[in-house]
Amino acid sequence: MTAASYVTDLTTFWLESATTVTAIGTGGAGLGNPETDFFIQGTDCISKGAWTNAIKGFIVDGLGTSFTVPTDGAVIYFAKYDAQGSLDTQTNGGLQMIIGDSSSSYDHFYIAGKDTIEFDSWFPYVIDPNNATADTTTGGGSSGTERWVGILADLPTTSGPTKGNPIAIDAVRYGRCRIDYTLGDVTPNGPATFTGAEAAGNVNSTRWGLLELQQGAYQTQGFHSIGTSGTAVDFRDADKVLFWRKQALNLTNDAISTAFNRVEIINSSTICEWTNIIWSALGTRSKGTFVHTAGTCDLDICQFFDWDTFTFLAAANVTGCTFSRCNTITAPASVMTGTKIAGSTVTADTGALVYNSATDTDGKLDDMTFEQGSAAHHAIDFGTSVTSEITLRGIEFTGFSGTADADGATVRFLATGGSLNLNLIDCTVDGGGPTWPGNFGVDDAAGISVTVVISPKTTKITVEDADGTLIENARVFLETADNGGGSGFPYEASVSTLTQSSGTATLTASAVHGLANNDYVVIRDAGTEGYNKVAQITVTSTTAFTYSVDSGLGSPAGGTPIFSYVPVYGLTNASGVIQSSKTWGASQAVKGWARKSTSSPFYKQTAISISDASGGTDLLLALQPDE
């Protein structure tokens, strides 16, 4: 690429002195046109001298023709009033922007007053005439065909300022109020930056009013387009503080659309890398939206305060960031590690973070922090695409409900069917370890069945031959060898009833079984042999589960059936490995075997005995040939 480029879509309505300008109000000095003693752009502006009338100002026909403000755009103009104490309040129309069809027919928008102007200085005010409703009108108001723009001062008395030229406007423009950042490179020209954009749009020759460095921080408003549809940008910046300006609201209606302030990363070749960027929204009307539509987005230790929504692509990396008092953050498989979401402003029964991807969260959301806001909302909404195992690792949750299916339950799943395990590894809730059921709540009322597994441990068996060659398709079977002191998983647990209907066996245990959907068990000692098998189960209650059998079996099963939990059952993969993860409630031994007897090369059965599986197991087992 070449040197970074910064341009705006703004069209100049009026700049510096104007010939088609009409004074409004009587009882005072004439217009300063041109006003060459003070200005913010070029060499002059328009001002109004001291007056005695209660209302004074002027209106300008800058183009000689009508103009149209685009959707979500605004008229943006620099204005100042240097006698703040003489103004009325904003509610009473202290400082007004006027836009209309002619010099005698226009709408009034109350933009400021002695109670809102903080300093006597130039300020870039914005009004969207498509969105704002006039506070009052003159001559019937504007018919919607904008042509004239001006300013009025309304005083609480008929005695105006007696000295100087206190009211002025300069550099009036209109448009979507967009800055397009394009081009740039790391070497030799350097990437695009906020500093570069401010230098292009906040100098004497070009005062856009969209990005201004003041006292070490950037005041900004409008649309930051990071790249365009036709041209990419290499944008890299760090250690900057920005504020979305508090928009000047007219009293009847908000002066701009809610979508006015926006950052969008556009173009598939764009690179956007921000480090330690701190960006706050000062107003409440357009709090700023962030949309990642294409290209690379890497945000590291950035902080966002009081924004509206954020939408990231799956390729985004948002690490170590903070989102405080912001609206929904949509991150489908985006990396959000170490990021904090605090005091989210989402509505009740919605998620502060929306994760709608079939990709497991493990490694994506690690070490995040969630603190509930004022509404009873969820920390994470898992969308309809999430139907397989989910792992949350090292996450802190504070303030959420532990009640299942509650509006403020910790997490929500929107899939309407199926089942999955939600693994919580080294997570904490309200400063302590989560328990289930307890202070970690799951809303799965949409229809998917979610089983919470807390800090699961992996049982891993690797099978090889005597020469160290890994064995694929070896059969491995492990079952419980004791009951864990009465608090472990089932070991030779007794059965109340065992029946069959249409090929589905229903087993009701004599006590709570503590098992989850898709766990394996081994059933023995049923009077009808077809019930005795290693089976994958579907949990139907705390004491019952179902599994598949031959539909021709007699029912009930008869005999005195018992069952035990099977943590590992199946064939080894190409790496000679089979493994599973589970949270063990107590120290518990397991036993079993490994063999390969269905295809050559064959290997003899070898016993397995593990004295305690609760802390995890990583066992290497050598099999002897059987050929």
N, C-alpha and C positions, 0 to 999 in steps of 0.2 A: 504494500500500500504506500501511500504518500502521507504528507503531513495531515494531521487531523483537521477536519472541517466542521465548523459550527455555523448553521444558518437557521433562520426562523421563517415561519409561514406568514408572519404579520404583514399586513398591508398598511402603508402609511396613509392615514386620513388627513392629517394636518401636521405640519412641522414648522416651528418657529412662527414668524409674523404672518398674518393673514389679512387679505383685503376685504373678504366677505365676512365681516364680523359685526354683530349687533349687540350694543349694550342693553342690559335689562335693569330697570329701576332708575330712579331719578335722585337728584339731590347730592351731587358729588362731582369729583374730578372725572376727566375723560379716561379713555383706555390708554394703557401703555402698550402701543402696538407700532413698531416693535418695542419690547422691553429689553434693554441691553445691559441693565445693571445686575440682574440675576437671571439665571436660566439653568437648565440641567443638561440640555443638549444643544449643539450648534453654537449660535452666537446671540440668540434672543428668544423671547417667548411672548406671551400676551399677559398683561396684568391689568388690574383695576385700581385706580387711586382711591384715596380716602373719600368717604361719603357719609351722608346723614340719613339716608333712607333705610328702612328696616330690611329690605331685600335688595341685593345688588349683585350683578354678575354680567355675563355675556355669553353669547352663543355663536358658533362658527360653522360656516359652510365650507368645509375643507376641500371637498372633492368636486363640488359643483354638480354632483349627481348622487343618487341614492346608493347605499351599500347594504350588504347582507352579512350578518355574523353567522359563521357555520355552527353546526350542532356542537354543543359542549364548549364553544368558544366564548369570546367576550370582546367588548371594547375596552382597551387598556390605555390609560392616559396618566401622565404625571400631573399632579396638582399640589398646590400648597396654600396654606392660610397662616399668615404670620401674626395674627392678633387673636390667638385662641380664646382668650378670656372674653372677647366681645361676642363670640358666637353663642347661639342657642344650643341646646342639647341635640343629640342626633334624633331623638324621638320627636322633637319639635321642628326638625328639618334644618339643623344648624348648617351643614355643608351638603350641597346637593349636586348630583350630576344630572344633566338634562339631555335628553335625546329625542329628536322629533323630526317632523316633516318639513317644518319651516321655522323661521325665527319667532313665530307667534303661536305655534302649535307643537307642543312637546310634552313628554312625560318627565316627572320629577322622581329621582331616586335618592333617598336620604342615606348618605354614605358615611357621615361622620358628624361630630359635634364637639363642643368644648369638653364633654365627658369622655370622649374616645380618642381625640388626637393627643398622642403622647408627647410629641416634640414638634416644634415649628420647623418643618422641613418638607422637601418634595417626597411624595408617596405615589407609587404606581397603583391606582385604583382600577378595579375591574367591574364591569357590569355586563351581564348577558341579557340583552333585551328580549331574547326568545324565551327566557326562563323567568326573569324578574317581573313582578307586577308593580306598576307605578304607585308610589305613595300618594301622589296627587297629580293633577294635570293642569295644563294651561291651554286655552283655545281648543278644547276638546281632546287634547293629547295627541299622541302619535297614532297613525293608522296602521303602523307596522312597516312603513316605508322609511327607514332611517336615512337621514341626510345631514342633519344639523346636530352638533354636539357642543355642550357648554358646561358652565359651572355657575352656581348661585351660592351666596352666603345669606343666611337668614339670622337676623339678630333679635334678641328678646326685647329690644327697644328701638326707637326710630333714630337713635343717635349711634352712628357707625364709627369705625376707627377714624381718627382725625389726622393721622400721619401716614406717610409712605404709601406703598402699593401692596396691601397685604394679601390679595388673592390673585392667583396666577395658574395658568395651565401651559403645558409644553408636551410635545411629542405624543400625539394621539394616534393610535393604531388600532387595528381590529384583525381578528383571525381566530384560529384554534389555539393560539398562544403556545405554539410548539417550538422547541429547539430540536433540530435534527443533528445528532452526533454521527459523523461518518469518517471513514478512513482512519489514519493513524497506524503506527506500528511501534514495536519495542525499540528497534534501531533501524535507521539512524535518526528518524524524525521524532520519535516519542509517541506514546499512545494518547488518545483523547482523555481529557480530565475535566473536572468541574472548574478548575482554575483556568483552563484554556477557554471554556465556554463563557465564563464570566468576563474574561478579557476581550472576547469578541462582542459581547452583548451588553456591556456596561462601561462604555467609554464615551467621551464627549460626542463622537460622531454617530454612535448607535446605542441609545438607551432603550432596550427592549422592555425593561421592567419585569423580566422573567427570572433573572438570577443575578443577585448582587451580593458582593462581599461587604459585610458591615461588622466592624468590631470583632473580626476573627471568625465569623460564622456567615454562611450563605443563606440569604433570604430568597425564597424561590416560590414560583406559582406557575401553573400551566402544565404542559405536556412535555416530558423529557423522552424523546424518541431515540433509544440507544440503537443506532443503525436505522436504515430505512428499508423498504421492501426491495429496492434496487441496489443499495450500497451498504456493505457491512462496515463495522467499526471495531477497532481494537481499543477498548475503554478500560483503563486500569487506573485506580485512584486509591488513596489511603489517607487516614487521619484527617478527615474532614467533618465539620459539623454543619448540618443544614436544617432549615426550618421551612415547612410549608407556611406561607404567610397566613395570618388570620384575616380572612376575606372581609372586606367592608360590606356588611349586609344592609340592604335597604329594609325599612321596617315592615312594609306590607308583605314582602316575600323575599326569599333568599336571592342574592344578586347573581349567583352563578349556578350551574348544574352540579350535581354531586360527583359527576365524572370529570370535572374540570381539571383537577390535579391528578396527574397520572405519570407513571414510569413504565415504559414498555420496551423490552429487549426484542428487537425485530431483526430478522435476517439470519439464515442458518449458518452463515460464516462469521457472525459477530462473536467477539470475545468480550465478556464483561466480568472484570475481577475487581471487587471492592474489599478493602481491608480496613477495619476500624472506622467505618462510616457511621456517623450518628445522625439520625434524621427524625425530627419530631414534627408533628402537626399541631399548629397553634389554634386553628379554628375547628368548628364542628360541622360546617356545611360540606365542604369537599376535603376530606381528611387524607386523600391520596390513595390511589390503588397502584399495585405493582403487578405487572403481567409479563411473564416470561413465555413468549410465543415461539421463539426459535433461537438457535445458537447456544453458546456457552454462558452459564451464569454461575459464578463462584463468589459467594459472600462469606467472609471470614471475620469473626468477632465484630460484626456490625450490630447496631442497636436501632430499633425502630419503635417510636412512641406515638400512640394515639392515631395510628393509620387506620384505613379501611381494610380492604381485602388484599391478599397476596396469592398469586397463582403461579406455581413453578412447574416446569417440565420434569420428567423423570431424571433427566441428565443433570439437573441442578445440584450443586453442592453448597449447602447452607450450614456452616459449621461454627459452633461456639457463638451463635448470634442470640440476641434477645429481642422478643416481640412483646412489648408491654402495652396493655390496653388497646390491642388491635383486633380487627374483625377476623373472619375465617382465613386460615392459611391452608391452601390446597397443595399437597405435595405427593403426587402419585409415584411412589418408589424413589423420591428424591432423597439425597443424603442430608439428614438434619442432625447429625451427631453433636452432642454437647450443647444443643440449642435450648433456650428457655422461652416458654410461652406463659406469660403471667397476666392475670386479670383480663382475660379475653372478653371482648364485647359481643360475642355471638349470642344469639337468643337461646332461650331454654330448649333443652332436648336436641341440641345440635352440637357438633364437635368443633373445638378450637382448631384442631388439626384434622384435615380430611385426607385419608390415605386410602385410595381406591386402586389397588393393583394386586394382581395375583402373586407378585414378588414378596417373599418373606421379608419382614422388617428387620431381621437380624443383620446388624452391621449398618442399617439405614437410620434407625432412630435411637441408637445406643446413647446412654448417659444424658438423655433429655430431662428437662424439668417442666412440670405443668402445675400451675397454681390457678384454681378456679376463680372466675370473676364474680360479679354480683348475680348473674343469672345462673340457674341450675343447669349448667351445660356439661357436656362430656369433654374429657381431655382429647380423645381421639375418636373420630368416626371412621370405621372401616367400611368402605363402600361395598356395593354388590359384587365386585370382582374378587373380593377376599373370601375364598372358600377352602383354603388349605392352611397348614400349620403356620402360626404366627409366633414369633419370639420377641419379647420386649426385654432389653438387657440394661440394667443399671439406671432405670428411670425413676425419678422422684415424682410422686403425685401428692398434692396437698389440697384438701378442701372438698374433694368429690365424695359422692354418696356411695356407701357400701351396699345399698339396696338394689337387688336385681331388677332390671327393667325400669328403674327410676329415671326421671328426666335428667338428673345430675349424676347418674352412674358414671364410674370412671371411664369406661369405654363403651362404644356402641357398634354393633355389627348389623349391616343392612341387607346382607344376603338372605334370601327367602327360603333356603333349603340346605340340606347337607349338615355336616358337622366338622369341627376342627378343634385342635388343642391350642390354647393360648398359654405359651410358656413364659412365666415371669422369672427372670434370672437376676438375682441381686437387685431387685427393685425395692423401693420403700414407699410406704403410704403414710402420710401425716407424720413423718419422722421415724416410723417404725417399720418392721417387716410386715408385708401383707399376709392376710389369712383368708381362707375361703371356706365357707362363706364368712364374711366379716367386713372389713373396711375397704375392700376392693370390689366395686360393683360392676357387673356386666349387663348391658341391655342387648339381649339377643331376641327380642320379641318379634322381630320381622320374620323369623322362622328357622334360622340356622341354629344348630345346637353347639354351644361353646363350652368346652371343658377347660377350666383354669388349672394349670400345672405350675406349682410354685417351686422355683429353683431346682429344676429337674437335673438329675445326674445321669450320665451316659454309661451304659453297659456295652462295652465294645469287645468283640471276640475276633481275633485275627487267626486264620488257619493256614498252616503251611505244611510241607512235607519235611522229611528228615534232612533234605539238602537245602532247605530254606526257600524252596519255590512256593509261592503263594498258590493256594488252591481255590479255584472258583467253583461254585455250585456244591460246596459241602453243606450238608444239612446240620443245623445247630438247634438244640432244644435246651432251654433253661426254665426251671420252675422253682417256686419257693420251697425251701427245705425246713422252715420253721415258721411260726406265726408272729415273730418279732415281739415276743413278750406280750402278746395279746393286742398290740396296736399296729401290727404290720398288715401287709396285703394278705388275702386269703391263702391259707395253707390247709388242705384237706378239710375245707369248710363244709358244714352240713347243709343239706338242701331240704326245704319244706315241700315243694312240689316241682315236678319236671314233666311238662306236657308238650304235645306237638300238634300243630295245625297248619296244613298246606305247606309243609316243609320248613316251618319255623318253630324251633323249640323255645319254650319259655321256662326259664329257671328262676324260681323264687328261693332266695337264700334264707336261712334261719336267722341271719343277722345282717347288718349293713355291710355291703361288700367293698365299698371304697374304690370301685373300678371306674374306668372312663370308656367312652365310645372308642371302638377299634382296638381296645386291649385284647390280649389273648388269654385264654384259660385252658386248662386241661380238665375234662370231666371223666370220672372213673366210677365204677361200681353200680352203674345203672343196670336194672334188670334186663332192659332191652339194649343189646350191644350197640346199635346205631347211634345211641345218645353219647356213647363214650368216645371222645375224640379231643384233639386240640382244635379250638375254635376261636375265631375272631368275633367279638360280641358287639351288640348294640344295647346300650344302657336304657332301660325304661323307667327305673326308679332306683332309689337308694338300696333296695333289697332285691331287685329283679333285673334280668337282662335276657336278650334273645340271641339265638345263633341258628345257623342253617343246618338242617338234617334231611334225611330221606323222607318224603311225604308219606311213604307207606308204613312208617313206624307206628306201632301201637302206642296208645296214650291212655293213662300216664305211663311213665317209663318203668316203674317198679324198681325193686332193689333198694339199696341204701346209697344213693349217689352222693359223691363229694366232689369238690372242685378246688383247684389251686391256681394262683396267678402265674402266668408265663411271661416273663419280661422279654425273652428273646426266642423267636421261632422263625425259621426260614432258611434261605440259601445265601451263602456268601457271594459277594460281588467279585468283579474281576481283580480287585485288590485283595481278595481273600478275607473281606471284612463283612461282618453283620453287626449292627448296633441298634440300640433304642435308648430313649431318654424318659425318665420318670422321676417324680418326687417321691422319695421314700420317707414314710412317717416314722420309721424306727429302724434300728439295726436289724438286718434280716439276711439270713443265709440263703443261697440258691444252689441248685444242683442240676446236672443234666449231662449232655453228651454232644459229640460232634462225629460225623461219619460221612462217607461218600460211597453210596452203594448202588446208584441207579445208572451210572455211565462210567466208562473207562477214562482215566485210571481210577481204580477202586482203592478206598482207604478204610482201614478197620475203625470200628467205633472206639472212641476215647472218652473216658469219663471227665466231667468238669465238676469242680466243687469250689465254691467261693464262700468264705465264712461271713462276709458282710458286703452286700451290694449297695448299701445306702449312700456311701461316699463316692460312688462311681467305680467302674472297673475297666481296665485296659489289659486284656489277657492275650498272650501269644500262645497258641496251641499247636503242637506238632503231631501229625497223624502218620501212622505206619501203613505201608502199602498192603493191599489185600489182593494180590494178583500172582 
